Amino acid sequence: MSPSQQELYRRFSDIVLNDKTCKTNKFNMYLSVFMVKDNYGRFQNVANALVEDELSSTYLWILKCLMKATDNIIPKSIWTDFEPELINAISQVFPNTQHFLCLFHIWQNIIKHLKTPLGSNFNNFSKAFYSCKNSLSIEIFEQRWEFMIKTFPECQRYMIRTLYPVRMNWAKAYTPFQFNASIQSTQSVESFNEAIDKRHKEEIKYCQLVDLKAKYTTIGLPHISSQIFSSVDVIIVKFLTPLILSLQQFQISQSFTYEGQIAPEDLNLQSNTLNDNFIEDVIDEPQTTLKSLLDGMDTSSIIVEVWKIRRIEGLSCKENLVALFSDGTYICTCMETITKGIVCRHFWRVMLYSSNARFHISLIPARWYKDEILMKLDVALENSPIIKAIESSSEATTVPLTVDFTLQTLQHLQGLFHNKENVQRIIP
């Protein structure tokens, strides 16, 4: 690892991706590539290893070398292809790291191993598998898994031996509420590998390559955020890097295509489970239930309001719940605040209904802030106001930041993602 790669890993090891190429270089060796996603939304190469085999001992050596080169920094989460030897190595070296398996590779392996044995039943099997994978509770997952195994005996050997033991790494019901920066696969690493094969056939300069795709941001819609939420727009323009800014402004613009109504606190929306796609890929599909989000929390004195939000004019039958808390936190069943680190369209809609919905820039993780903001983070946060919006007015009103706006509930749900140690690590 070069010094610049070590610095990138130090700052952004909350999201680490790994994939390999299979002997496509002149040395006829495997190339294991590690990447992170920086605060500008770019995938950056941070480490590479040329190895002769894919044994568990080899992966152990790679991970231990990574630890040694980064002063024993342990990643918060890591995404890899499905490789039993790598899974075993990660469990030993990073036992407390959340390990996610690439959904794309899981599905490709299912096609490879089961499409021929299942024949004409493969389409029905795929629906049963998606229903299992997308289940929002462990109980429902287990029921659907048992039904799938009994209905399609041809899949039993592969599914039970290969996928079921690692269900906590891919099944929606088992994966935790975890920040993932919108990552679901290791395709960005593969794109990096393709760039190596295409552009550097002889002498490969591994440490100098970066993923260029995220450097340019295309914005197709006018930003309503700068018109209706003008005070918010000033703040996010100041704090956020260009790609994240465009994503956040898009969420605000989209909020005007939604409608909402107050809902009882104990309401949990039920919808048909997707059986033709990964649930993470579908806009407005609830990613959890409010009951699951609040499990284990004393909510009797902290929930202020719960809102039910859906697309206007029946454009979508999907609904999400937005809960407002007395500490300034909000949570939505779309989970984008927790998994992507952006304020979702459903909250911006609620903000135009309720004065209890408040925005402060700290709702967005500091890992998405500009470098110049991170250099003076405490002062920037202290001087940033809390903003309320009123439905009947296009102007926003601001109130000084108070100790009540602690966001303790959000930090709890994000696994203390905002804690002092993590914030200090991302400062350049």
ZATINU-998126 format. One record per residue (C-alpha): x negated, z negated, y negated. Coordinates in steps of 0.2 Angstrom, whole numbers, plus 5000, padded with zeros to 4 digits. Example, Ala and Ser with C-alpha at 12.3 -4.5 7.8 and 13.67 -1.06 7.14 Angstrom:
% residues 2
<<4938,4961,5022>>;
<<4932,4964,5005>>;
% end
This chain:
% residues 428
<<5000,5000,5000>>;
<<4994,5004,4983>>;
<<4995,4991,4969>>;
<<5010,5001,4961>>;
<<5019,5001,4978>>;
<<5016,4982,4980>>;
<<5023,4979,4963>>;
<<5039,4989,4967>>;
<<5041,4980,4984>>;
<<5039,4963,4975>>;
<<5053,4968,4962>>;
<<5065,4976,4973>>;
<<5063,4970,4991>>;
<<5082,4964,4991>>;
<<5085,4982,4998>>;
<<5072,4990,5010>>;
<<5075,5005,5020>>;
<<5064,5011,5035>>;
<<5064,5027,5045>>;
<<5051,5038,5054>>;
<<5046,5056,5058>>;
<<5042,5061,5075>>;
<<5025,5068,5076>>;
<<5027,5081,5063>>;
<<5010,5079,5055>>;
<<4993,5086,5060>>;
<<4988,5070,5068>>;
<<5003,5071,5080>>;
<<5007,5053,5076>>;
<<5023,5044,5071>>;
<<5025,5041,5052>>;
<<5035,5025,5048>>;
<<5041,5025,5030>>;
<<5047,5011,5020>>;
<<5057,5013,5003>>;
<<5066,5002,4990>>;
<<5079,5006,4977>>;
<<5073,5002,4960>>;
<<5083,4997,4944>>;
<<5085,5015,4939>>;
<<5093,5019,4956>>;
<<5078,5029,4962>>;
<<5072,5028,4980>>;
<<5054,5023,4979>>;
<<5041,5024,4993>>;
<<5032,5007,4995>>;
<<5023,5008,5012>>;
<<5019,5020,5026>>;
<<5011,5018,5043>>;
<<5004,5031,5055>>;
<<5006,5025,5073>>;
<<5004,5032,5090>>;
<<5019,5025,5099>>;
<<5036,5016,5096>>;
<<5033,5000,5106>>;
<<5039,4983,5100>>;
<<5021,4977,5098>>;
<<5018,4992,5086>>;
<<5033,4988,5075>>;
<<5027,4969,5075>>;
<<5010,4975,5069>>;
<<5018,4986,5055>>;
<<5030,4972,5049>>;
<<5016,4959,5049>>;
<<5005,4971,5039>>;
<<5019,4973,5027>>;
<<5020,4954,5025>>;
<<5001,4952,5023>>;
<<5001,4966,5009>>;
<<5015,4958,4999>>;
<<5010,4940,5000>>;
<<5023,4936,5013>>;
<<5038,4942,5003>>;
<<5053,4943,5015>>;
<<5066,4957,5011>>;
<<5084,4951,5008>>;
<<5091,4965,5018>>;
<<5084,4980,5028>>;
<<5091,4996,5034>>;
<<5085,5006,5049>>;
<<5089,5018,5063>>;
<<5095,5011,5079>>;
<<5079,5007,5089>>;
<<5079,4993,5101>>;
<<5061,4990,5099>>;
<<5062,4989,5080>>;
<<5077,4978,5080>>;
<<5068,4966,5091>>;
<<5053,4966,5079>>;
<<5063,4963,5064>>;
<<5072,4948,5072>>;
<<5055,4940,5075>>;
<<5046,4944,5059>>;
<<5062,4943,5047>>;
<<5074,4931,5056>>;
<<5084,4927,5041>>;
<<5084,4945,5034>>;
<<5101,4954,5035>>;
<<5098,4969,5046>>;
<<5110,4984,5044>>;
<<5110,4999,5056>>;
<<5112,5017,5049>>;
<<5130,5022,5051>>;
<<5125,5040,5051>>;
<<5113,5038,5066>>;
<<5125,5027,5075>>;
<<5138,5041,5075>>;
<<5126,5054,5079>>;
<<5120,5044,5094>>;
<<5139,5042,5100>>;
<<5141,5061,5099>>;
<<5125,5064,5109>>;
<<5129,5052,5123>>;
<<5148,5052,5124>>;
<<5155,5069,5118>>;
<<5152,5078,5135>>;
<<5158,5064,5146>>;
<<5174,5061,5136>>;
<<5178,5080,5134>>;
<<5195,5083,5127>>;
<<5197,5064,5124>>;
<<5183,5062,5112>>;
<<5194,5064,5097>>;
<<5205,5050,5103>>;
<<5190,5040,5107>>;
<<5183,5043,5089>>;
<<5199,5036,5081>>;
<<5198,5021,5092>>;
<<5180,5018,5087>>;
<<5183,5020,5069>>;
<<5198,5008,5070>>;
<<5186,4995,5078>>;
<<5172,4998,5066>>;
<<5183,4997,5051>>;
<<5193,4981,5056>>;
<<5193,4968,5043>>;
<<5193,4953,5054>>;
<<5183,4948,5070>>;
<<5199,4944,5080>>;
<<5206,4961,5077>>;
<<5189,4970,5080>>;
<<5188,4961,5097>>;
<<5206,4966,5102>>;
<<5203,4984,5097>>;
<<5186,4984,5106>>;
<<5194,4978,5122>>;
<<5208,4991,5120>>;
<<5195,5005,5117>>;
<<5184,5000,5132>>;
<<5199,5000,5144>>;
<<5207,5016,5137>>;
<<5191,5026,5138>>;
<<5181,5020,5154>>;
<<5168,5034,5152>>;
<<5162,5025,5136>>;
<<5160,5008,5144>>;
<<5142,5009,5149>>;
<<5135,5015,5133>>;
<<5146,5005,5121>>;
<<5144,4989,5130>>;
<<5125,4990,5133>>;
<<5120,4998,5117>>;
<<5132,4995,5103>>;
<<5141,4979,5107>>;
<<5126,4967,5107>>;
<<5121,4973,5089>>;
<<5139,4973,5082>>;
<<5134,4961,5069>>;
<<5123,4975,5062>>;
<<5136,4988,5060>>;
<<5154,4982,5062>>;
<<5163,4978,5046>>;
<<5171,4962,5052>>;
<<5154,4955,5056>>;
<<5143,4961,5042>>;
<<5142,4948,5028>>;
<<5147,4950,5009>>;
<<5130,4957,5005>>;
<<5123,4967,4990>>;
<<5118,4984,4997>>;
<<5117,4995,4982>>;
<<5129,5008,4990>>;
<<5117,5011,5004>>;
<<5125,5015,5021>>;
<<5112,5025,5029>>;
<<5093,5029,5030>>;
<<5096,5047,5024>>;
<<5086,5045,5008>>;
<<5070,5041,5019>>;
<<5073,5056,5029>>;
<<5074,5067,5013>>;
<<5057,5059,5008>>;
<<5051,5064,5025>>;
<<5057,5082,5023>>;
<<5048,5083,5006>>;
<<5032,5078,5015>>;
<<5034,5091,5028>>;
<<5038,5104,5016>>;
<<5026,5101,5001>>;
<<5011,5093,5010>>;
<<5007,5102,5026>>;
<<4988,5098,5025>>;
<<4983,5083,5014>>;
<<4998,5072,5011>>;
<<4997,5060,4996>>;
<<5010,5047,5003>>;
<<5008,5035,4989>>;
<<5012,5047,4975>>;
<<5029,5054,4981>>;
<<5045,5047,4974>>;
<<5063,5052,4977>>;
<<5067,5064,4962>>;
<<5086,5066,4965>>;
<<5091,5050,4955>>;
<<5081,5055,4940>>;
<<5095,5066,4933>>;
<<5112,5060,4930>>;
<<5127,5072,4928>>;
<<5142,5065,4919>>;
<<5157,5076,4920>>;
<<5170,5066,4911>>;
<<5171,5060,4893>>;
<<5168,5041,4892>>;
<<5184,5032,4888>>;
<<5173,5016,4889>>;
<<5165,5021,4872>>;
<<5183,5023,4864>>;
<<5194,5009,4871>>;
<<5180,4997,4877>>;
<<5169,5000,4862>>;
<<5161,4982,4862>>;
<<5158,4983,4881>>;
<<5150,5000,4879>>;
<<5138,4994,4866>>;
<<5132,4980,4878>>;
<<5130,4990,4894>>;
<<5121,5004,4885>>;
<<5109,4991,4879>>;
<<5106,4983,4896>>;
<<5109,4996,4910>>;
<<5097,5010,4916>>;
<<5104,5027,4914>>;
<<5111,5030,4932>>;
<<5119,5013,4933>>;
<<5126,5015,4915>>;
<<5134,5031,4920>>;
<<5142,5023,4936>>;
<<5148,5009,4926>>;
<<5156,5020,4912>>;
<<5164,5030,4926>>;
<<5173,5015,4933>>;
<<5179,5010,4916>>;
<<5186,5028,4913>>;
<<5194,5028,4930>>;
<<5203,5012,4927>>;
<<5216,5021,4916>>;
<<5223,5030,4931>>;
<<5228,5013,4938>>;
<<5243,5001,4936>>;
<<5245,4983,4940>>;
<<5256,4967,4942>>;
<<5253,4949,4944>>;
<<5253,4944,4962>>;
<<5255,4927,4971>>;
<<5238,4919,4976>>;
<<5241,4918,4994>>;
<<5245,4937,4995>>;
<<5234,4947,5007>>;
<<5238,4966,5007>>;
<<5239,4974,5024>>;
<<5236,4992,5027>>;
<<5233,5004,5041>>;
<<5215,5004,5047>>;
<<5206,5020,5044>>;
<<5203,5029,5061>>;
<<5194,5045,5054>>;
<<5180,5039,5043>>;
<<5169,5024,5039>>;
<<5179,5012,5028>>;
<<5164,5011,5016>>;
<<5166,5029,5011>>;
<<5184,5029,5005>>;
<<5189,5025,4987>>;
<<5202,5011,4985>>;
<<5201,5006,5003>>;
<<5201,4987,5003>>;
<<5184,4981,5011>>;
<<5190,4964,5015>>;
<<5205,4952,5013>>;
<<5206,4939,4999>>;
<<5208,4926,5012>>;
<<5191,4931,5020>>;
<<5183,4931,5002>>;
<<5190,4913,4998>>;
<<5187,4906,5015>>;
<<5178,4889,5014>>;
<<5181,4888,4995>>;
<<5192,4875,4986>>;
<<5202,4887,4976>>;
<<5216,4875,4970>>;
<<5208,4872,4953>>;
<<5198,4888,4950>>;
<<5209,4903,4953>>;
<<5218,4907,4936>>;
<<5227,4923,4941>>;
<<5228,4936,4955>>;
<<5233,4954,4951>>;
<<5238,4968,4963>>;
<<5231,4985,4957>>;
<<5235,5003,4963>>;
<<5234,5021,4957>>;
<<5248,5026,4946>>;
<<5262,5038,4951>>;
<<5259,5035,4970>>;
<<5242,5045,4970>>;
<<5236,5032,4983>>;
<<5246,5020,4993>>;
<<5230,5008,4994>>;
<<5231,4992,4984>>;
<<5217,4980,4979>>;
<<5218,4962,4974>>;
<<5209,4955,4959>>;
<<5207,4936,4957>>;
<<5201,4928,4941>>;
<<5192,4912,4941>>;
<<5190,4898,4928>>;
<<5171,4900,4928>>;
<<5172,4918,4922>>;
<<5170,4926,4939>>;
<<5181,4939,4946>>;
<<5182,4946,4964>>;
<<5191,4961,4970>>;
<<5194,4966,4988>>;
<<5186,4983,4985>>;
<<5170,4972,4985>>;
<<5160,4983,4973>>;
<<5155,4969,4962>>;
<<5146,4961,4977>>;
<<5140,4976,4987>>;
<<5136,4988,4973>>;
<<5133,4976,4958>>;
<<5145,4985,4946>>;
<<5161,4980,4938>>;
<<5175,4989,4947>>;
<<5189,5000,4940>>;
<<5202,4987,4946>>;
<<5195,4973,4935>>;
<<5194,4985,4920>>;
<<5213,4988,4922>>;
<<5216,4969,4924>>;
<<5207,4967,4907>>;
<<5220,4977,4898>>;
<<5234,4966,4905>>;
<<5226,4948,4904>>;
<<5217,4939,4891>>;
<<5210,4928,4906>>;
<<5199,4943,4911>>;
<<5183,4942,4903>>;
<<5167,4952,4903>>;
<<5149,4946,4901>>;
<<5134,4957,4906>>;
<<5129,4944,4918>>;
<<5143,4950,4930>>;
<<5131,4964,4933>>;
<<5115,4959,4943>>;
<<5099,4959,4933>>;
<<5091,4971,4945>>;
<<5100,4985,4936>>;
<<5094,4980,4919>>;
<<5081,4991,4909>>;
<<5063,4985,4910>>;
<<5063,4980,4891>>;
<<5078,4969,4894>>;
<<5070,4960,4909>>;
<<5055,4956,4898>>;
<<5066,4946,4887>>;
<<5080,4942,4899>>;
<<5084,4924,4893>>;
<<5086,4929,4875>>;
<<5096,4944,4879>>;
<<5108,4935,4890>>;
<<5110,4921,4877>>;
<<5114,4933,4863>>;
<<5126,4943,4873>>;
<<5145,4939,4870>>;
<<5159,4936,4881>>;
<<5172,4950,4878>>;
<<5191,4950,4880>>;
<<5202,4965,4879>>;
<<5221,4965,4874>>;
<<5232,4978,4881>>;
<<5240,4982,4864>>;
<<5224,4984,4855>>;
<<5210,4997,4857>>;
<<5198,4984,4849>>;
<<5189,4970,4858>>;
<<5188,4953,4852>>;
<<5172,4942,4856>>;
<<5170,4924,4858>>;
<<5153,4915,4859>>;
<<5145,4912,4876>>;
<<5151,4894,4882>>;
<<5145,4883,4897>>;
<<5162,4887,4905>>;
<<5156,4904,4909>>;
<<5145,4899,4923>>;
<<5149,4913,4936>>;
<<5146,4900,4950>>;
<<5159,4907,4961>>;
<<5151,4925,4960>>;
<<5134,4918,4963>>;
<<5141,4909,4979>>;
<<5148,4925,4985>>;
<<5133,4935,4982>>;
<<5122,4923,4991>>;
<<5114,4916,4975>>;
<<5108,4934,4971>>;
<<5106,4928,4953>>;
<<5096,4913,4956>>;
<<5080,4910,4946>>;
<<5068,4915,4960>>;
<<5076,4932,4962>>;
<<5077,4935,4944>>;
<<5059,4931,4941>>;
<<5054,4942,4955>>;
<<5061,4958,4947>>;
<<5054,4956,4930>>;
<<5040,4969,4927>>;
% end
